[in-house]
Amino acid sequence: DAGITQSPRHKVTETGTPVTLRCHQTENHRYMYWYRQDPGHGLRLIHYSYGVKDTDKGEVSDGYSVSRSKTEDFLLTLESATSSQTSVYFCAIRSDSGGDNEQFFGPGTRLTVL
Amino acid sequence: AQSVTQPDIHITVSEGASLELRCNYSYGATPYLFWYVQSPGQGLQLLLKYFSGDTLVQGIKGFEAEFKRSQSSFNLRKPSVHWSDAAEYFCAVENQGGKLIFGQGTELSVKP
């Protein structure tokens, strides 16, 4: 299994509070991604990173920010959580070695915003 | 815009029966296509992928998929389903920049 961990695995918080989710990899892969999974929508990309301090927005980035100060860590922050951000969040990593486009996924974080 | 459609939200098959899960994509260039499986409470595991070459690709756990450019389809098949195959299955296409676009998912139930 790819070395990806996510923390916390479960979190319950209240509307308006800040929340930070962490993704940690031991594979030294260049690319990292944050997705959210909601019933009927599959997985949707929130933000991604193509290197340290290099990030860009995905399909559903409103209300989220990210940071990547080290290769191994990719943080997702909800500045002021809302109930619509209740979801399961997955981190993924991908190598940049030529031709191998597979993304490996972490175990997920279930976030509930009350 | 690129998109992936999985027309079947939920499928039930009997154990030992064959399985086909449908996936249609919309993408202008030659697509990179993937099928992932997600067991309850777990992350996603790659079953198989198509980049180029032979349009019939083999994956893990006895799954295969066939890329049909004329139909914009990448259907997943298995000749004989096992109870352990019950899970949710996602088709995805990779766009420029290496970002995955997922279908809505198909939940598979297996009857004994």
Chai-1 contact restraints between the chains, C-beta under 6 A:
chainA,res_idxA,chainB,res_idxB,connection_type,confidence,min_distance_angstrom,max_distance_angstrom,comment,restraint_id
A,G40,B,Q104,contact,1.0,0.0,6.0,A-B,restraint_1
A,G42,B,F90,contact,1.0,0.0,6.0,A-B,restraint_2
A,G42,B,F102,contact,1.0,0.0,6.0,A-B,restraint_3
A,G42,B,G103,contact,1.0,0.0,6.0,A-B,restraint_4
A,G42,B,Q104,contact,1.0,0.0,6.0,A-B,restraint_5
A,G42,B,G105,contact,1.0,0.0,6.0,A-B,restraint_6
A,L43,B,F102,contact,1.0,0.0,6.0,A-B,restraint_7
A,L45,B,K99,contact,1.0,0.0,6.0,A-B,restraint_8
A,N101,B,Y32,contact,1.0,0.0,6.0,A-B,restraint_9
A,N101,B,E94,contact,1.0,0.0,6.0,A-B,restraint_10
A,E102,B,L46,contact,1.0,0.0,6.0,A-B,restraint_11
A,F105,B,G43,contact,1.0,0.0,6.0,A-B,restraint_12
A,F105,B,L44,contact,1.0,0.0,6.0,A-B,restraint_13
A,G106,B,G43,contact,1.0,0.0,6.0,A-B,restraint_14
A,P107,B,G43,contact,1.0,0.0,6.0,A-B,restraint_15
A,G108,B,G43,contact,1.0,0.0,6.0,A-B,restraint_16
